[in-house]
């Protein structure tokens, strides 16, 4: 995978609102909560979710990465206005 494209994706992720970031994580199948020792669900730290999102994105086939980028770019453009 092209490093430049991966860096762009990472920059765009960091510009998203939290709910939008969570949506991208869900699209990629990244878990946002896990059960603790008591069996209660607790949120996974942002750093872990972010790393998992980037990893899953990098593992996607080119066509799926392109589709995700097409979804992401208009949102980032709107946020940067």
Secondary structure, DSSP 8 states (H G I E B T S, - for coil): --HHHHHHHHHHHHHS-HHHHHHHHHHTT---EEE-TTS-EEE--HHHHHHHHHHHHHHS-HHHHHHHHHHHHHHHHHHT-
